[in-house]
Amino acid sequence: MDRQTLSIMKACEVVGVSRRTIYNWISAGKVEYVRTAGGSIRIFADSLWRSPGVPAADAQAVPVPTHAAAVQRNT
């Protein structure tokens, strides 16, 4: 099974955070990512919703909303 990936901008839209926040999460190891052959970063969608400290293999699959309006976050 292939894991779904999102561009940085799409991840921002889906989760409702800024690009800087996504880059901070990458640096802190809070999300998993892969670099493409062209050097772009793709975020693994399932790592955006997993609990901190839970490996992605143990996390339950969460469907990715089709657009940012489908996600509401309580902060």
Buried (B, 14 or more C-beta within 10 A) or exposed (E): EEEEBBBBEBBBBBBEBEEEBBEEBBEEEBBBBEEEEEEEBBBBBBBBBBEEEEEEEEEEEEEBBEEEEEBEEEE
